[in-house]
Amino acid sequence: IYAHICAPTKEAAITCLAANRDQILDAMFDNDIAKLQMVQAKTPNVELQDYIQKKFGILMTVPQEYEIGREGDDFLWLLYRTKKNDRFIMIYTSPNKKLTREAMIIKRNYITSKYIEGETKDIHPKITEYANYPLHQPLKIWSKEGAELRGLWETTNDYMGGPFYQFSFININGECVTIDGSVYAPEEKKRVYMRQVEAIVKSVK
């Protein structure tokens, strides 16, 4: 994908580019996600996808490298671990129908403290809150209208952390369903890995 800008002068072209900057960047980003989804769909973990559909009533593409790391009645944690980095996908439900920034932060922190413990109970991931982060905005994926949350996570009483992205929506049963992707790659740049987990999250149907 590329942007072709036509203008009578160089100054007018610069003005046009500045005025449409966000739209152009969004189009390029969406194209990256779509390309990744096509690649991921070629090598799916069909058994795991079927299990997710039965447990949560959603269709989504999960690459074959992912496996179940932990599970609860309302929770599923998928892992893709290598020697250098980890990629995680969490899926969970809640009776809370609020999709506000505050409600989504509280729910994620509750879920990670409940299901993703460290060596002791006081070690678990939580959302890093500073300035305007995490970012929150409404989002529609296919027919599912919901909200996205994007930011950083850290670990209480530990040094682990990284970026995360999640999408939440209300299903036909009135439950809030959340799909959350995160990355832990302390010695690497994380952009490509985050694109990959976001592509998985946004594959939900």
C-alpha positions in Angstrom: 0.0 0.0 0.0 1.2 3.5 -0.7 -0.1 7.0 -0.7 -0.1 9.1 -3.9 -0.4 12.8 -3.3 -1.1 15.3 -6.1 -0.8 19.0 -5.6 0.0 22.1 -7.7 3.0 23.0 -5.5 5.4 21.5 -3.0 4.0 23.5 -0.2 0.4 22.4 -1.1 1.6 18.7 -1.1 3.1 19.1 2.3 -0.1 20.7 3.6 -2.1 17.9 2.1 0.2 15.2 3.6 0.0 16.8 7.1 -3.8 17.1 6.9 -4.2 13.4 6.0 -1.3 12.0 8.0 -3.4 10.0 10.5 -5.6 8.6 7.8 -2.6 7.4 5.7 -0.9 5.9 8.8 -4.1 4.1 9.8 -4.5 2.6 6.3 -0.9 1.4 6.3 -1.3 -0.1 9.7 -4.5 -1.9 8.8 -2.8 -3.3 5.7 0.0 -4.7 7.9 -2.6 -6.4 10.1 -4.5 -7.8 7.1 -1.2 -9.2 5.6 -0.3 -10.9 8.9 -3.7 -12.4 9.3 -3.4 -14.0 5.8 0.0 -15.5 6.8 -1.4 -16.7 10.2 -4.4 -18.3 8.5 -2.1 -20.6 6.5 -0.8 -22.5 9.5 -3.6 -22.5 12.1 -3.9 -24.6 15.3 -7.3 -26.0 14.2 -7.8 -28.0 17.4 -7.2 -25.0 19.6 -9.5 -22.8 17.4 -12.3 -25.3 17.7 -11.8 -25.4 21.5 -12.0 -21.6 21.7 -15.2 -21.6 19.7 -16.8 -24.2 22.0 -15.7 -22.4 25.2 -16.3 -18.8 24.2 -18.5 -18.9 21.1 -16.0 -16.9 19.0 -14.1 -17.7 15.8 -10.5 -16.5 15.7 -7.3 -17.5 14.0 -4.6 -18.9 16.3 -1.2 -19.9 14.8 -0.1 -23.5 15.4 2.8 -22.3 17.7 0.4 -21.4 20.5 -0.7 -23.8 23.2 -2.8 -23.6 26.4 -0.8 -22.4 29.3 -3.6 -22.0 31.9 -7.3 -22.3 32.0 -10.3 -21.4 34.2 -14.1 -21.4 33.8 -14.0 -17.9 32.3 -10.4 -17.8 31.2 -7.9 -19.2 28.7 -4.2 -18.3 28.5 -2.4 -19.2 25.3 1.4 -19.2 25.1 4.0 -19.0 22.3 7.4 -19.2 24.0 10.9 -19.1 22.4 14.3 -18.8 24.0 14.3 -15.0 23.5 10.7 -13.9 23.9 7.2 -14.8 24.8 3.8 -14.0 23.2 0.6 -14.4 25.1 -3.1 -14.4 24.2 -5.7 -14.2 27.0 -9.4 -14.8 26.4 -11.8 -14.1 29.3 -15.5 -13.3 30.0 -17.2 -11.1 32.5 -20.8 -10.2 33.5 -19.6 -6.5 33.6 -21.0 -4.8 30.5 -19.0 -1.6 30.9 -16.4 -1.0 28.2 -15.0 2.2 29.7 -11.3 2.7 30.1 -11.5 2.3 33.9 -13.6 -0.8 33.8 -11.3 -2.5 31.3 -8.2 -1.7 33.3 -9.8 -3.0 36.5 -11.0 -6.3 34.9 -7.6 -7.0 33.3 -5.7 -6.4 36.5 -8.1 -8.7 38.3 -7.8 -11.5 35.8 -4.0 -11.3 35.7 -3.7 -11.3 39.5 -6.1 -14.3 39.7 -4.6 -16.5 36.9 -1.1 -15.4 36.2 0.9 -15.6 39.4 4.6 -15.5 39.7 6.7 -17.4 42.2 4.7 -15.9 45.0 1.1 -14.5 45.2 2.3 -10.9 45.3 4.0 -11.2 41.9 1.6 -10.8 38.9 1.2 -8.5 35.8 -0.7 -5.3 36.0 -1.4 -2.4 33.6 1.0 0.5 33.7 -0.9 3.8 34.1 0.7 7.1 33.3 -0.2 10.2 31.4 -3.0 9.2 28.9 -1.9 5.5 28.8 -3.3 3.0 28.3 -5.1 4.4 25.2 -8.8 3.6 24.9 -11.2 4.1 22.0 -14.3 2.4 20.5 -13.7 -0.2 17.8 -15.8 -2.4 15.6 -14.4 -5.7 14.3 -16.7 -7.3 11.8 -20.2 -7.1 13.5 -18.7 -6.8 17.0 -18.9 -3.3 18.4 -16.7 -2.8 21.4 -13.6 -1.0 22.6 -9.8 -1.4 22.4 -7.2 -0.8 25.1 -3.5 -0.4 24.2 -0.6 0.3 26.5 2.1 -1.3 28.7 2.0 -3.9 31.4 4.5 -4.4 34.3 4.9 -6.9 37.1 4.3 -6.1 40.7 7.5 -6.9 42.8 9.4 -7.9 39.7 11.1 -6.5 36.6 9.1 -8.0 33.8 7.0 -5.9 31.5 6.0 -5.1 27.9 3.3 -3.9 25.6 -0.3 -5.2 25.3 -3.4 -4.8 23.2 -7.0 -5.9 23.8 -10.4 -5.8 22.3 -13.6 -6.2 24.4 -17.2 -6.6 23.2 -20.6 -7.7 24.5 -21.8 -11.1 23.1 -25.4 -12.2 22.5 -25.6 -13.6 26.0 -24.9 -10.2 27.5 -21.3 -11.1 28.6 -18.2 -9.1 28.1 -15.7 -11.0 26.0 -12.1 -9.8 26.0 -9.2 -11.0 23.7 -5.9 -9.7 24.9 -2.4 -10.0 23.3 0.8 -9.2 25.0 4.6 -9.6 24.5 7.6 -10.1 26.7 10.9 -9.6 24.8 13.4 -7.9 27.1 16.3 -7.8 24.7 14.5 -7.2 21.4 12.4 -4.6 19.6 8.7 -5.5 20.1 6.9 -3.9 17.2 6.8 -7.0 15.0 5.7 -9.2 17.8 2.9 -6.8 18.8 1.7 -6.6 15.2 1.5 -10.4 15.3 -0.6 -10.7 18.5 -2.8 -7.7 17.5 -3.5 -9.5 14.2 -4.7 -12.5 16.2 -6.9 -10.4 18.5 -8.4 -8.7 15.5 -9.2 -11.9 13.7 -12.2 -12.5 16.1 -15.5 -13.1 14.3 
